[in-house]
Amino acid sequence: MKKALAVILTLAFLLSLAGCAGTRSTPTTAAHTTTAAATTAAATTAAATTTTAATTTAATTAAANEISDTITIVDHNGDTVTLPREINRVVVCDIYPLPSVLTLFLGSAEKIVGIHPVSMTAAQSGLLGELYPEILSADTSFMKSTDLNLEELLKLKPDVVFYSSSSTALGTALKNAGISAVGVSATKWKFDILETYSQWIALLSEIFPGHDVAQKVTGWSEDILELVSARTADIPEEERAKILFLYKYDETTMITSGKRFFGQYWCEAVGGINVAEEVELEKSTAVIGMEQVYAWNPEVIFITNFMPTVPDVLYKNAIGTDDWSKVDAVENKRVYKMPLGSYRTFTPGPDTPITLLWMAIQVYPELFEDIDLNERVRAYYQDLYGVTLTDDQITRMFDPSPDAAKSAV
């Protein structure tokens, strides 16, 4: 009996322990569950708060941009410039090809109220003034050579003024006068003319959204460069054409393009050799003489539109006592005046891609016999700018008047 009672008491004690153990474990599990739920809820709340804040910030920024009267861009000097969102009055100082680029980019010259005299003579002599006669009404009185008449410029009430990024004093004067001034570079890309033109278009696309032709410009440039490169790639070095550029030539001075000017790029792009590559002087400072020309004996000569000189001047020895008769390019009638379309084509401009093709055809005509240049030019202007050129306009582009050089100093 006592043994049975002892057994019953022992079992009762063990059951009570088990019951207590079960009672302790249940609150612990519940606590963990509650904590996890709270953590999840907190994280969800935080995430929701973050998302809401981000959405609010983005919406606020978008709304601010939408209602802002200004835009901010970075020019080719790396300067941050604030401009009116709506630009109606544009002045271009000393970056001479830019009025033509702007006009074709915008499809009109109505916003352009002032340009340099050098730009104006090209517009008058080339196709720009014919295609967009309103450009001929732009004021030119505010600049003479490199001198700025600030008083005359301010009368034009410009919303934006473009200037050459290398003209630091001019840029400073414009900014000190409270003018929104944008520096545009012609040399930042090491005289790579196609790249320079593409960069100009990219900058204008930021300033004038809705007029973006950047992809088309790049596409045409790349396609023509690829075509020319493919056809000239296998020419042996000793058979590559020796090319001389005459940037300026008159009774007193002969200037070529050395290694650090646009002529170097043109020569390399068409698969030729710049005979003046050894000249280290930059841009339009590379003065040479006839003895140097005789030593180089170029096979092809290109004459720019920054002077009235035409091929006949060399063929007839019409300047001073210089005798060109024994120079290979003259003997073989391979002296060419560069085209004048929307601007003088030695520099970057609207005609840059098709100028490359024209030049390649002059240097290596046998490699491009299947190319209809006129059709390419017509398609280029139509595709990029919505302009339909006539046969007569294309002919005049490639046979420019000596008047194109007026004021081109």
C-alpha positions in Angstrom: 0.0 0.0 0.0 2.8 2.4 1.0 4.7 1.4 -2.2 1.7 2.1 -4.3 1.2 5.5 -2.7 4.8 6.4 -3.3 4.5 5.5 -7.0 1.4 7.7 -7.3 3.0 10.6 -5.6 6.1 10.3 -7.8 4.1 10.3 -11.0 2.1 13.3 -9.8 5.3 15.2 -9.2 6.8 14.4 -12.6 3.5 15.4 -14.3 3.6 18.8 -12.5 7.2 19.4 -13.7 6.2 18.6 -17.2 3.3 20.9 -16.9 5.5 23.7 -15.6 8.0 23.2 -18.4 5.3 23.4 -21.0 3.9 26.5 -19.4 7.4 28.3 -19.6 8.1 27.4 -23.3 4.8 28.8 -24.6 5.4 32.4 -23.6 8.9 32.3 -25.0 7.7 31.3 -28.5 5.0 33.9 -28.4 7.5 36.6 -27.4 9.7 35.7 -30.4 6.7 35.7 -32.7 5.6 39.1 -31.4 9.1 40.6 -31.8 9.5 39.3 -35.3 6.1 40.6 -36.3 7.0 44.0 -34.8 10.3 44.1 -36.6 8.6 43.2 -39.9 6.0 45.8 -39.3 8.7 48.4 -38.5 10.7 47.5 -41.6 7.6 47.7 -43.8 6.8 51.1 -42.3 10.3 52.3 -42.8 10.4 51.1 -46.4 7.1 52.7 -47.1 8.3 55.9 -45.6 11.5 55.8 -47.7 9.6 55.0 -50.9 7.1 57.8 -50.1 9.9 60.2 -49.5 11.8 59.3 -52.7 8.6 59.5 -54.7 7.9 62.9 -53.1 11.4 64.1 -53.8 11.3 62.9 -57.5 7.9 64.5 -57.9 9.1 67.7 -56.4 12.2 67.8 -58.6 10.2 67.1 -61.7 7.6 69.7 -60.8 10.4 72.2 -60.1 12.0 71.5 -63.5 8.6 71.7 -65.2 7.8 75.1 -63.7 11.4 76.5 -63.7 12.1 79.4 -66.1 15.8 78.4 -66.4 18.0 75.5 -67.3 21.6 74.8 -66.3 24.2 73.5 -68.7 28.0 73.0 -68.6 29.9 74.6 -71.5 33.1 73.5 -73.2 35.2 75.4 -70.6 33.6 73.3 -67.9 31.7 76.4 -66.6 28.1 76.0 -65.3 25.8 78.4 -67.1 22.2 79.2 -66.2 20.1 80.1 -69.3 16.5 81.0 -69.9 14.4 78.0 -70.7 12.9 79.9 -73.6 15.6 81.4 -75.7 14.5 83.9 -78.4 17.5 86.1 -79.0 20.9 84.6 -79.8 24.2 86.3 -80.5 27.3 84.5 -81.7 30.6 86.3 -81.2 33.9 84.7 -82.5 33.0 81.0 -83.1 32.5 81.7 -86.8 30.9 78.5 -88.1 28.3 78.4 -85.3 25.6 80.6 -86.8 25.3 78.1 -89.7 25.2 75.2 -87.3 22.5 76.9 -85.2 20.4 77.9 -88.2 20.3 74.4 -89.7 19.9 72.8 -86.2 16.9 75.1 -85.4 15.6 75.0 -89.0 15.5 78.8 -88.9 17.7 81.9 -88.2 14.8 83.9 -86.7 16.3 83.7 -83.2 19.8 84.8 -84.3 20.1 88.5 -83.9 23.8 89.0 -84.0 26.8 87.3 -85.7 30.5 88.1 -86.5 31.3 89.8 -89.9 33.3 86.7 -90.8 30.2 84.6 -90.4 28.1 87.1 -92.4 30.3 87.0 -95.5 30.1 83.2 -95.6 26.3 83.4 -95.3 26.2 86.0 -98.1 28.5 84.1 -100.4 27.4 80.5 -99.6 24.1 78.7 -99.4 23.1 79.8 -95.9 21.7 83.2 -96.8 19.9 81.7 -99.8 18.3 78.9 -97.7 17.6 81.1 -94.7 17.5 84.8 -95.8 16.6 86.0 -92.3 20.2 85.3 -91.3 21.2 88.3 -93.5 19.4 90.6 -91.2 21.5 89.7 -88.2 23.6 92.6 -86.7 27.4 92.6 -87.1 28.3 95.9 -85.5 29.2 94.6 -82.1 32.4 92.9 -83.2 35.3 93.9 -85.4 38.0 91.2 -85.7 38.6 90.2 -82.1 37.3 93.5 -80.5 33.9 93.5 -78.8 31.7 96.6 -78.6 29.8 95.7 -75.5 27.5 98.6 -75.7 26.3 97.5 -79.2 26.0 93.9 -78.0 23.8 94.9 -75.1 21.4 96.7 -77.5 20.6 93.4 -79.0 19.2 92.2 -75.6 20.5 88.6 -76.1 19.1 85.7 -74.1 22.4 83.8 -74.7 25.8 84.7 -76.3 28.1 82.1 -77.7 31.8 82.7 -77.8 35.0 80.8 -78.6 36.0 79.0 -75.4 39.7 80.0 -76.0 38.7 83.7 -75.9 39.0 83.9 -72.1 39.1 87.7 -71.9 36.0 87.9 -74.1 34.2 85.4 -72.0 35.1 87.3 -68.8 33.8 90.6 -70.3 30.5 89.0 -71.2 30.0 87.4 -67.8 30.9 90.6 -66.0 28.2 92.4 -68.0 25.7 89.9 -66.6 25.3 88.1 -69.9 24.6 84.4 -70.1 27.7 83.4 -72.1 28.4 79.9 -73.4 31.9 78.9 -74.4 32.1 76.7 -77.5 35.4 74.9 -78.4 36.9 74.2 -81.8 40.1 72.7 -80.5 39.1 70.6 -77.4 38.9 67.4 -79.4 42.4 67.8 -80.9 41.1 69.1 -84.3 39.0 66.0 -84.9 36.5 67.8 -87.0 33.7 65.1 -87.0 33.9 64.7 -83.2 34.0 68.5 -82.7 30.8 68.9 -84.8 29.1 66.1 -82.9 30.0 67.8 -79.6 28.6 71.1 -80.8 25.3 69.4 -81.7 25.2 67.7 -78.4 25.6 71.0 -76.6 22.9 72.7 -78.6 20.6 69.7 -77.9 20.8 70.6 -74.2 20.2 74.2 -74.8 17.4 73.8 -77.3 15.6 70.5 -76.4 13.2 69.3 -79.0 15.5 70.0 -81.9 17.8 67.0 -81.3 19.5 65.7 -84.4 22.6 64.5 -82.5 22.1 60.8 -83.4 21.6 61.5 -87.1 24.7 63.7 -87.2 26.8 61.0 -85.5 25.3 58.4 -87.8 26.2 60.2 -91.0 29.7 61.1 -89.7 30.4 57.5 -88.7 29.0 56.0 -91.9 31.1 58.3 -94.2 34.3 57.9 -92.1 33.8 54.1 -92.2 33.3 54.1 -96.0 36.4 56.3 -96.6 38.5 54.3 -94.1 37.6 51.0 -95.6 38.5 52.0 -99.1 41.8 53.6 -98.3 43.0 51.2 -95.6 45.1 49.0 -97.8 47.0 51.8 -99.6 50.8 51.3 -98.9 52.4 54.1 -97.0 54.7 55.0 -99.9 51.7 55.3 -102.2 49.6 57.5 -100.0 48.9 61.0 -101.5 51.0 63.9 -100.3 48.7 66.7 -99.4 49.3 70.4 -98.8 46.7 72.8 -97.4 46.9 76.5 -98.2 45.1 78.2 -95.4 46.1 81.7 -96.6 48.1 82.8 -99.6 48.7 86.3 -101.0 51.5 88.7 -102.0 53.0 88.7 -98.5 52.1 85.5 -96.7 51.7 81.8 -97.2 50.2 79.8 -94.4 49.6 76.1 -94.3 48.1 73.7 -91.8 50.7 72.0 -89.7 50.2 69.1 -87.3 48.1 71.1 -84.9 45.3 72.3 -87.1 42.4 70.9 -89.0 44.4 70.0 -92.1 46.1 67.2 -90.2 42.8 65.6 -89.4 41.6 65.9 -93.0 44.7 64.3 -94.4 44.6 61.4 -92.0 40.8 60.9 -92.4 41.1 60.5 -96.2 44.2 58.3 -96.0 46.7 60.9 -97.1 49.9 62.4 -95.7 50.0 66.0 -94.5 53.4 67.2 -96.0 53.4 70.0 -93.4 53.0 67.6 -90.4 56.5 68.5 -89.3 55.4 72.1 -88.7 54.6 72.4 -85.0 53.1 75.8 -85.1 49.5 75.8 -84.0 46.4 76.8 -86.1 46.9 79.7 -88.5 50.5 80.6 -87.5 52.3 78.0 -89.7 54.0 80.4 -92.2 56.0 78.7 -95.0 57.6 79.7 -98.3 58.1 78.3 -101.8 61.4 76.6 -101.0 59.5 74.5 -98.4 56.8 73.7 -101.0 59.4 72.6 -103.5 61.0 70.3 -100.9 57.6 68.7 -100.0 56.4 68.6 -103.7 52.7 67.9 -102.8 50.6 65.8 -105.1 47.3 67.4 -104.0 46.7 71.0 -102.8 43.6 72.1 -101.1 42.8 75.9 -100.8 40.6 77.1 -98.0 37.8 79.7 -98.2 39.6 82.0 -95.9 41.2 83.7 -98.9 40.0 84.6 -102.4 42.8 82.5 -104.0 41.5 79.9 -106.5 43.4 77.1 -108.3 43.9 79.2 -111.4 46.1 81.5 -109.4 48.6 78.7 -108.9 48.2 77.4 -112.4 49.0 80.8 -113.8 51.6 81.9 -111.2 49.5 84.9 -110.5 50.9 85.9 -107.1 54.2 87.7 -106.9 57.3 85.8 -108.3 56.3 82.4 -106.9 56.6 79.7 -109.6 54.3 76.8 -109.0 54.8 75.2 -112.4 57.1 72.4 -111.2 55.0 71.4 -108.2 53.4 68.0 -108.8 49.9 69.1 -107.9 50.0 72.0 -110.3 51.6 70.0 -113.1 48.8 67.5 -112.8 46.0 70.0 -112.2 45.2 68.6 -108.8 44.6 71.9 -106.9 41.1 72.2 -105.4 39.2 75.0 -103.7 37.4 73.7 -100.7 33.5 73.7 -100.8 31.4 76.5 -99.4 28.0 75.2 -98.4 26.5 76.6 -95.2 30.0 77.7 -94.1 33.7 77.4 -95.0 34.3 73.7 -94.9 37.9 73.7 -93.6 36.5 74.1 -90.1 33.8 72.1 -88.3 30.3 72.9 -89.6 27.0 71.6 -91.0 28.8 70.2 -94.1 31.6 68.4 -92.3 30.6 64.8 -93.1 30.0 65.4 -96.8 33.2 67.4 -97.0 35.1 64.4 -95.9 33.6 62.4 -98.7 34.2 65.1 -101.3 37.9 65.3 -100.2 38.4 61.6 -100.4 37.0 61.6 -104.0 39.4 64.3 -105.0 42.4 62.5 -103.5 41.6 59.0 -104.6 39.0 59.3 -107.4 39.6 55.7 -108.6 38.5 54.3 -105.3 35.1 56.2 -105.3 34.0 55.9 -108.9 30.7 54.4 -107.8 29.8 57.2 -105.5 27.3 59.8 -106.7 28.4 62.7 -104.6 25.5 65.0 -105.5 23.0 62.4 -104.4 24.8 61.9 -101.1 24.8 65.6 -100.5 21.1 65.9 -101.4 20.2 63.0 -99.1 22.3 64.4 -96.2 20.6 67.8 -96.2 17.2 66.3 -96.5 17.7 63.7 -93.8 19.4 66.0 -91.2 17.9 69.4 -91.9 14.8 68.8 -94.0 16.2 70.9 -96.8 15.9 70.0 -100.4 18.9 71.2 -102.4 18.7 71.8 -106.2 21.4 70.6 -108.6 22.4 74.3 -109.1 22.9 74.8 -105.4 25.0 71.6 -105.1 27.1 72.7 -108.1 27.8 76.1 -106.5 28.7 74.5 -103.2 31.6 72.8 -104.9 32.6 75.8 -107.0 32.5 78.7 -104.6 32.9 82.3 -105.4 36.1 84.1 -104.3 33.8 86.5 -102.5 33.5 83.9 -99.8 36.7 85.1 -98.3 35.6 88.7 -97.7 36.3 89.7 -94.1 37.7 86.2 -93.3 40.6 87.4 -91.2 
